[in-house]
Every structure is written in structure tokens, then in C-alpha cells.
Amino acid sequence: MHAAAERLVHEGPVRHRADLARVCLIDNSPVSYNVNEMNGIPIEGWTNDPSDQALLDLLPVLDSLRFTSDVRHVLGIRGYS
């Protein structure tokens, strides 16, 4: 194998690290975001209720996250973390 081509070969799975400053996780179980608590947004569990508005109620918060360089700051101010 040519030396240049040999350097391009990668053994094993490729892993991508998420930029946690740009990630939030909405879940009804805090265990789901236990490792990155500052990125978690708790929500009530969905019970097949067609009038459930929980996700819609989060829209202003989610919209505000697009204007920040680190979502964890906004989530902390709003009391989620």
C-alpha cells in the first residue's frame, strides 16, 4: 500500500463527539440525561392525550436556544439544570 493511502485508512468505528454547548435533551426520565444534566429539559410523560401541550409549551425555550452559544447557560437560568 502506498504510504499516503495507508495514512487514510482508519481501523475501528468512527465516533463523533457532540458539541454539548449546542445540544439539549427533552425527556420524561431524568435518567436519560443523567450524564449531562445541564443539557436536560424535563417533560411530563405523554399519556396518549390529544390535548397534551407540553412540547408546544417548550417552544419559546427551544426558540431562545438558537440565539446562545451554549444552551446550558440558558437552561440553567430557566431552572432546568
N, CA, C and O atoms as a GROMACS GRO file, in nm:
protein
  324
    1MET      N    1   0.085  -0.118   0.000
    1MET     CA    2   0.000   0.000   0.000
    1MET      C    3   0.089   0.124   0.000
    1MET      O    4   0.191   0.128   0.069
    2HIS      N    5   0.052   0.222  -0.076
    2HIS     CA    6   0.126   0.348  -0.083
    2HIS      C    7   0.119   0.418   0.053
    2HIS      O    8   0.017   0.410   0.121
    3ALA      N    9   0.225   0.486   0.092
    3ALA     CA   10   0.233   0.550   0.224
    3ALA      C   11   0.120   0.650   0.246
    3ALA      O   12   0.063   0.655   0.356
    4ALA      N   13   0.086   0.731   0.145
    4ALA     CA   14  -0.021   0.830   0.160
    4ALA      C   15  -0.156   0.761   0.180
    4ALA      O   16  -0.235   0.805   0.263
    5ALA      N   17  -0.182   0.656   0.104
    5ALA     CA   18  -0.308   0.583   0.117
    5ALA      C   19  -0.315   0.513   0.252
    5ALA      O   20  -0.423   0.503   0.311
    6GLU      N   21  -0.204   0.466   0.301
    6GLU     CA   22  -0.200   0.397   0.429
    6GLU      C   23  -0.242   0.490   0.542
    6GLU      O   24  -0.306   0.445   0.638
    7ARG      N   25  -0.208   0.616   0.535
    7ARG     CA   26  -0.244   0.712   0.640
    7ARG      C   27  -0.394   0.740   0.641
    7ARG      O   28  -0.448   0.783   0.744
    8LEU      N   29  -0.463   0.718   0.530
    8LEU     CA   30  -0.606   0.745   0.522
    8LEU      C   31  -0.692   0.631   0.575
    8LEU      O   32  -0.812   0.648   0.597
    9VAL      N   33  -0.632   0.516   0.596
    9VAL     CA   34  -0.707   0.400   0.645
    9VAL      C   35  -0.728   0.416   0.795
    9VAL      O   36  -0.634   0.446   0.869
   10HIS      N   37  -0.851   0.394   0.838
   10HIS     CA   38  -0.883   0.406   0.980
   10HIS      C   39  -0.941   0.273   1.027
   10HIS      O   40  -1.037   0.223   0.969
   11GLU      N   41  -0.885   0.219   1.129
   11GLU     CA   42  -0.934   0.093   1.184
   11GLU      C   43  -1.036   0.122   1.293
   11GLU      O   44  -1.018   0.213   1.374
   12GLY      N   45  -1.143   0.045   1.296
   12GLY     CA   46  -1.242   0.056   1.403
   12GLY      C   47  -1.349   0.159   1.372
   12GLY      O   48  -1.343   0.229   1.271
   13PRO      N   49  -1.448   0.167   1.461
   13PRO     CA   50  -1.561   0.259   1.439
   13PRO      C   51  -1.518   0.404   1.454
   13PRO      O   52  -1.428   0.437   1.531
   14VAL      N   53  -1.584   0.489   1.379
   14VAL     CA   54  -1.560   0.632   1.389
   14VAL      C   55  -1.662   0.688   1.487
   14VAL      O   56  -1.782   0.662   1.474
   15ARG      N   57  -1.615   0.763   1.583
   15ARG     CA   58  -1.705   0.822   1.682
   15ARG      C   59  -1.707   0.973   1.664
   15ARG      O   60  -1.604   1.036   1.641
   16HIS      N   61  -1.826   1.028   1.674
   16HIS     CA   62  -1.841   1.173   1.666
   16HIS      C   63  -1.879   1.223   1.805
   16HIS      O   64  -1.968   1.168   1.870
   17ARG      N   65  -1.812   1.326   1.848
   17ARG     CA   66  -1.844   1.385   1.977
   17ARG      C   67  -1.937   1.502   1.954
   17ARG      O   68  -1.908   1.592   1.875
   18ALA      N   69  -2.048   1.501   2.023
   18ALA     CA   70  -2.143   1.611   2.011
   18ALA      C   71  -2.089   1.733   2.083
   18ALA      O   72  -2.026   1.722   2.188
   19ASP      N   73  -2.114   1.848   2.026
   19ASP     CA   74  -2.079   1.973   2.091
   19ASP      C   75  -2.191   2.001   2.191
   19ASP      O   76  -2.297   2.052   2.154
   20LEU      N   77  -2.169   1.968   2.318
   20LEU     CA   78  -2.274   1.977   2.418
   20LEU      C   79  -2.322   2.120   2.442
   20LEU      O   80  -2.426   2.140   2.504
   21ALA      N   81  -2.249   2.216   2.394
   21ALA     CA   82  -2.295   2.354   2.403
   21ALA      C   83  -2.414   2.378   2.312
   21ALA      O   84  -2.488   2.476   2.329
   22ARG      N   85  -2.435   2.289   2.214
   22ARG     CA   86  -2.542   2.306   2.116
   22ARG      C   87  -2.648   2.196   2.124
   22ARG      O   88  -2.730   2.183   2.033
   23VAL      N   89  -2.648   2.116   2.231
   23VAL     CA   90  -2.737   2.001   2.241
   23VAL      C   91  -2.826   2.012   2.364
   23VAL      O   92  -2.779   2.046   2.473
   24CYS      N   93  -2.954   1.984   2.346
   24CYS     CA   94  -3.043   1.968   2.461
   24CYS      C   95  -3.121   1.838   2.442
   24CYS      O   96  -3.143   1.794   2.330
   25LEU      N   97  -3.160   1.780   2.553
   25LEU     CA   98  -3.234   1.654   2.550
   25LEU      C   99  -3.362   1.673   2.629
   25LEU      O  100  -3.359   1.709   2.746
   26ILE      N  101  -3.474   1.649   2.564
   26ILE     CA  102  -3.605   1.660   2.628
   26ILE      C  103  -3.652   1.518   2.657
   26ILE      O  104  -3.664   1.436   2.566
   27ASP      N  105  -3.678   1.489   2.784
   27ASP     CA  106  -3.719   1.354   2.819
   27ASP      C  107  -3.799   1.356   2.949
   27ASP      O  108  -3.782   1.446   3.032
   28ASN      N  109  -3.886   1.257   2.965
   28ASN     CA  110  -3.965   1.248   3.088
   28ASN      C  111  -3.891   1.170   3.197
   28ASN      O  112  -3.942   1.158   3.308
   29SER      N  113  -3.774   1.118   3.166
   29SER     CA  114  -3.696   1.044   3.264
   29SER      C  115  -3.560   1.111   3.283
   29SER      O  116  -3.478   1.111   3.191
   30PRO      N  117  -3.533   1.168   3.400
   30PRO     CA  118  -3.404   1.231   3.425
   30PRO      C  119  -3.285   1.136   3.407
   30PRO      O  120  -3.173   1.182   3.385
   31VAL      N  121  -3.309   1.007   3.416
   31VAL     CA  122  -3.201   0.910   3.394
   31VAL      C  123  -3.145   0.923   3.253
   31VAL      O  124  -3.027   0.898   3.231
   32SER      N  125  -3.228   0.964   3.158
   32SER     CA  126  -3.186   0.976   3.018
   32SER      C  127  -3.078   1.081   2.998
   32SER      O  128  -2.995   1.068   2.909
   33TYR      N  129  -3.079   1.184   3.081
   33TYR     CA  130  -2.977   1.288   3.067
   33TYR      C  131  -2.894   1.302   3.194
   33TYR      O  132  -2.837   1.408   3.220
   34ASN      N  133  -2.888   1.196   3.271
   34ASN     CA  134  -2.813   1.195   3.397
   34ASN      C  135  -2.666   1.230   3.377
   34ASN      O  136  -2.608   1.301   3.460
   35VAL      N  137  -2.605   1.183   3.270
   35VAL     CA  138  -2.463   1.208   3.245
   35VAL      C  139  -2.438   1.355   3.210
   35VAL      O  140  -2.334   1.411   3.245
   36ASN      N  141  -2.533   1.416   3.141
   36ASN     CA  142  -2.521   1.557   3.100
   36ASN      C  143  -2.642   1.634   3.150
   36ASN      O  144  -2.722   1.685   3.071
   37GLU      N  145  -2.656   1.643   3.281
   37GLU     CA  146  -2.774   1.705   3.342
   37GLU      C  147  -2.798   1.847   3.294
   37GLU      O  148  -2.913   1.890   3.281
   38MET      N  149  -2.692   1.920   3.267
   38MET     CA  150  -2.708   2.060   3.227
   38MET      C  151  -2.769   2.074   3.088
   38MET      O  152  -2.808   2.184   3.048
   39ASN      N  153  -2.778   1.964   3.014
   39ASN     CA  154  -2.836   1.966   2.880
   39ASN      C  155  -2.980   1.914   2.880
   39ASN      O  156  -3.044   1.911   2.774
   40GLY      N  157  -3.031   1.874   2.995
   40GLY     CA  158  -3.163   1.811   3.001
   40GLY      C  159  -3.276   1.908   3.026
   40GLY      O  160  -3.263   2.004   3.102
   41ILE      N  161  -3.388   1.880   2.962
   41ILE     CA  162  -3.512   1.952   2.985
   41ILE      C  163  -3.617   1.848   3.022
   41ILE      O  164  -3.655   1.766   2.940
   42PRO      N  165  -3.665   1.853   3.147
   42PRO     CA  166  -3.767   1.755   3.187
   42PRO      C  167  -3.902   1.788   3.125
   42PRO      O  168  -3.935   1.904   3.101
   43ILE      N  169  -3.979   1.684   3.101
   43ILE     CA  170  -4.114   1.700   3.047
   43ILE      C  171  -4.200   1.588   3.104
   43ILE      O  172  -4.150   1.479   3.134
   44GLU      N  173  -4.326   1.614   3.119
   44GLU     CA  174  -4.418   1.510   3.166
   44GLU      C  175  -4.429   1.399   3.062
   44GLU      O  176  -4.418   1.426   2.942
   45GLY      N  177  -4.450   1.278   3.106
   45GLY     CA  178  -4.468   1.166   3.014
   45GLY      C  179  -4.597   1.182   2.934
   45GLY      O  180  -4.698   1.230   2.985
   46TRP      N  181  -4.592   1.142   2.809
   46TRP     CA  182  -4.709   1.152   2.723
   46TRP      C  183  -4.800   1.033   2.749
   46TRP      O  184  -4.754   0.919   2.754
   47THR      N  185  -4.928   1.059   2.767
   47THR     CA  186  -5.023   0.953   2.802
   47THR      C  187  -5.131   0.936   2.695
   47THR      O  188  -5.246   0.904   2.727
   48ASN      N  189  -5.095   0.957   2.570
   48ASN     CA  190  -5.189   0.943   2.459
   48ASN      C  191  -5.304   1.043   2.468
   48ASN      O  192  -5.416   1.014   2.425
   49ASP      N  193  -5.275   1.159   2.525
   49ASP     CA  194  -5.375   1.264   2.542
   49ASP      C  195  -5.365   1.361   2.424
   49ASP      O  196  -5.266   1.432   2.412
   50PRO      N  197  -5.465   1.365   2.336
   50PRO     CA  198  -5.458   1.452   2.219
   50PRO      C  199  -5.453   1.601   2.253
   50PRO      O  200  -5.415   1.683   2.169
   51SER      N  201  -5.490   1.637   2.375
   51SER     CA  202  -5.486   1.778   2.413
   51SER      C  203  -5.355   1.816   2.484
   51SER      O  204  -5.341   1.928   2.533
   52ASP      N  205  -5.262   1.722   2.490
   52ASP     CA  206  -5.132   1.747   2.554
   52ASP      C  207  -5.059   1.860   2.483
   52ASP      O  208  -5.042   1.856   2.361
   53GLN      N  209  -5.017   1.961   2.558
   53GLN     CA  210  -4.950   2.079   2.503
   53GLN      C  211  -4.806   2.093   2.552
   53GLN      O  212  -4.743   2.196   2.529
   54ALA      N  213  -4.752   1.992   2.620
   54ALA     CA  214  -4.622   2.004   2.685
   54ALA      C  215  -4.510   2.043   2.588
   54ALA      O  216  -4.431   2.132   2.619
   55LEU      N  217  -4.504   1.980   2.472
   55LEU     CA  218  -4.399   2.017   2.376
   55LEU      C  219  -4.421   2.157   2.320
   55LEU      O  220  -4.326   2.232   2.301
   56LEU      N  221  -4.545   2.192   2.295
   56LEU     CA  222  -4.574   2.327   2.246
   56LEU      C  223  -4.537   2.432   2.349
   56LEU      O  224  -4.491   2.540   2.314
   57ASP      N  225  -4.556   2.399   2.476
   57ASP     CA  226  -4.519   2.493   2.583
   57ASP      C  227  -4.368   2.517   2.588
   57ASP      O  228  -4.324   2.621   2.636
   58LEU      N  229  -4.290   2.423   2.538
   58LEU     CA  230  -4.144   2.438   2.537
   58LEU      C  231  -4.092   2.519   2.418
   58LEU      O  232  -3.975   2.555   2.415
   59LEU      N  233  -4.176   2.547   2.321
   59LEU     CA  234  -4.130   2.618   2.201
   59LEU      C  235  -4.058   2.750   2.231
   59LEU      O  236  -3.955   2.775   2.169
   60PRO      N  237  -4.106   2.834   2.321
   60PRO     CA  238  -4.032   2.958   2.349
   60PRO      C  239  -3.891   2.930   2.404
   60PRO      O  240  -3.796   3.000   2.369
   61VAL      N  241  -3.878   2.830   2.488
   61VAL     CA  242  -3.746   2.794   2.541
   61VAL      C  243  -3.657   2.743   2.429
   61VAL      O  244  -3.543   2.787   2.415
   62LEU      N  245  -3.710   2.651   2.349
   62LEU     CA  246  -3.630   2.596   2.240
   62LEU      C  247  -3.591   2.704   2.139
   62LEU      O  248  -3.480   2.703   2.087
   63ASP      N  249  -3.682   2.795   2.112
   63ASP     CA  250  -3.650   2.904   2.021
   63ASP      C  251  -3.539   2.992   2.076
   63ASP      O  252  -3.452   3.036   2.001
   64SER      N  253  -3.539   3.016   2.206
   64SER     CA  254  -3.435   3.101   2.266
   64SER      C  255  -3.297   3.035   2.259
   64SER      O  256  -3.196   3.105   2.261
   65LEU      N  257  -3.292   2.903   2.252
   65LEU     CA  258  -3.164   2.834   2.250
   65LEU      C  259  -3.085   2.860   2.122
   65LEU      O  260  -2.963   2.849   2.121
   66ARG      N  261  -3.154   2.895   2.015
   66ARG     CA  262  -3.082   2.917   1.889
   66ARG      C  263  -3.000   3.045   1.890
   66ARG      O  264  -2.915   3.065   1.803
   67PHE      N  265  -3.023   3.132   1.989
   67PHE     CA  266  -2.951   3.258   1.996
   67PHE      C  267  -2.832   3.255   2.092
   67PHE      O  268  -2.764   3.356   2.109
   68THR      N  269  -2.806   3.142   2.154
   68THR     CA  270  -2.699   3.134   2.252
   68THR      C  271  -2.584   3.047   2.201
   68THR      O  272  -2.605   2.958   2.119
   69SER      N  273  -2.467   3.074   2.250
   69SER     CA  274  -2.352   2.992   2.211
   69SER      C  275  -2.342   2.867   2.297
   69SER      O  276  -2.273   2.772   2.261
   70ASP      N  277  -2.411   2.866   2.411
   70ASP     CA  278  -2.408   2.748   2.499
   70ASP      C  279  -2.546   2.731   2.563
   70ASP      O  280  -2.585   2.809   2.650
   71VAL      N  281  -2.620   2.630   2.519
   71VAL     CA  282  -2.756   2.608   2.568
   71VAL      C  283  -2.761   2.585   2.718
   71VAL      O  284  -2.863   2.612   2.782
   72ARG      N  285  -2.652   2.537   2.776
   72ARG     CA  286  -2.650   2.507   2.919
   72ARG      C  287  -2.668   2.632   3.003
   72ARG      O  288  -2.724   2.626   3.112
   73HIS      N  289  -2.621   2.746   2.953
   73HIS     CA  290  -2.640   2.872   3.027
   73HIS      C  291  -2.788   2.909   3.031
   73HIS      O  292  -2.840   2.945   3.137
   74VAL      N  293  -2.855   2.901   2.919
   74VAL     CA  294  -2.997   2.936   2.913
   74VAL      C  295  -3.080   2.838   2.995
   74VAL      O  296  -3.169   2.878   3.070
   75LEU      N  297  -3.050   2.709   2.982
   75LEU     CA  298  -3.125   2.609   3.057
   75LEU      C  299  -3.105   2.626   3.207
   75LEU      O  300  -3.198   2.605   3.285
   76GLY      N  301  -2.985   2.664   3.249
   76GLY     CA  302  -2.958   2.688   3.391
   76GLY      C  303  -3.034   2.808   3.444
   76GLY      O  304  -3.087   2.804   3.554
   77ILE      N  305  -3.038   2.915   3.365
   77ILE     CA  306  -3.111   3.037   3.405
   77ILE      C  307  -3.260   3.008   3.418
   77ILE      O  308  -3.326   3.059   3.508
   78ARG      N  309  -3.311   2.925   3.329
   78ARG     CA  310  -3.454   2.892   3.331
   78ARG      C  311  -3.488   2.785   3.434
   78ARG      O  312  -3.604   2.747   3.448
   79GLY      N  313  -3.388   2.735   3.505
   79GLY     CA  314  -3.412   2.641   3.613
   79GLY      C  315  -3.424   2.496   3.572
   79GLY      O  316  -3.472   2.414   3.650
   80TYR      N  317  -3.381   2.462   3.451
   80TYR     CA  318  -3.390   2.323   3.407
   80TYR      C  319  -3.274   2.239   3.457
   80TYR      O  320  -3.287   2.118   3.474
   81SER      N  321  -3.159   2.302   3.482
   81SER     CA  322  -3.045   2.223   3.527
   81SER      C  323  -2.995   2.272   3.660
   81SER      O  324  -2.898   2.217   3.714
   0.00000   0.00000   0.00000
